[in-house]
Amino acid sequence: MGFGLHLGWSIEGLIGSHHKVDASYLSPHVGLSAQLEAGTKIFGCNWLLTEVIFDLMSNAFKSLCRLVDICMIKGCDKALRVYTLETQVENLPK
């Protein structure tokens, strides 16, 4: 299972029918998170997060991260630093 984490705006909209309605989120940031999630398979890790998320982390969490690459991601106009979280979920600080 892979997780792609990024921070940005999105627009929520409802899709479906009278019987079932689901929420859908649209923005370039949502697409970037989806591309990061797909990238976990390429890089062989469970977590990929952008520098936007990394910069908001505490020093304790930053010490658990490793820079994976600096990538040009489709839909972005600049290269982003991409990090992974190098730990078991059970060992994360509470």
C-alpha positions in Angstrom: 0.0 0.0 0.0 1.4 3.4 -0.9 0.6 6.9 0.3 1.2 10.2 -1.5 1.1 13.3 0.6 0.9 16.9 -0.6 -0.8 20.1 0.7 -2.9 22.4 -1.5 -6.3 23.6 -2.4 -9.1 21.5 -3.9 -12.8 21.9 -4.9 -15.2 19.3 -3.6 -18.1 18.2 -5.7 -20.8 15.6 -5.5 -21.2 12.9 -8.1 -23.5 10.0 -8.3 -27.2 9.4 -8.5 -30.3 9.7 -6.3 -29.4 6.3 -4.8 -25.8 6.9 -4.0 -23.8 10.2 -3.8 -20.0 10.4 -3.4 -17.7 13.3 -2.9 -15.0 14.0 -5.5 -12.1 16.4 -5.1 -10.5 18.2 -8.1 -7.3 20.3 -8.3 -3.8 20.0 -9.5 -2.8 19.2 -5.9 -5.1 16.2 -5.8 -3.6 15.0 -9.0 0.0 15.5 -7.6 -0.9 13.4 -4.6 -2.2 10.6 -6.9 1.1 10.7 -8.9 3.1 10.5 -5.7 1.1 7.5 -4.6 1.8 5.8 -8.0 5.5 6.8 -7.5 5.7 4.7 -4.3 5.8 1.6 -6.5 8.6 3.1 -8.7 10.7 4.1 -5.7 9.8 1.0 -3.7 8.6 2.8 -0.6 5.3 3.1 1.3 5.3 6.9 1.7 6.2 9.8 -0.7 5.7 13.3 0.4 6.5 16.7 -1.1 8.7 19.4 0.5 5.5 21.3 1.3 4.6 18.6 3.8 8.2 18.1 4.9 8.6 21.8 5.8 5.5 21.6 8.1 6.8 18.6 10.0 8.4 18.7 13.5 12.1 18.0 13.7 11.3 14.6 15.2 9.4 13.6 12.1 12.0 15.3 9.8 14.7 13.1 11.3 12.7 10.0 10.1 12.5 11.2 6.5 15.0 10.7 3.6 15.2 12.8 0.4 14.4 10.4 -2.4 14.7 12.6 -5.5 14.1 16.1 -7.0 11.3 15.5 -9.6 9.5 17.4 -12.3 6.0 16.2 -11.7 3.3 16.6 -14.4 1.3 19.7 -13.7 4.0 21.4 -11.7 6.0 24.3 -13.0 9.0 23.7 -10.8 10.9 20.7 -9.5 9.8 19.4 -6.1 11.9 17.6 -3.5 10.3 14.3 -2.7 10.9 12.5 0.6 10.0 9.2 2.1 9.3 8.3 5.7 11.8 5.7 6.8 10.1 4.0 9.8 7.5 1.4 10.8 4.2 2.9 11.6 4.2 1.4 15.1 7.4 3.4 15.9 6.1 6.8 15.0 6.0 9.4 17.8 2.5 9.9 19.4 
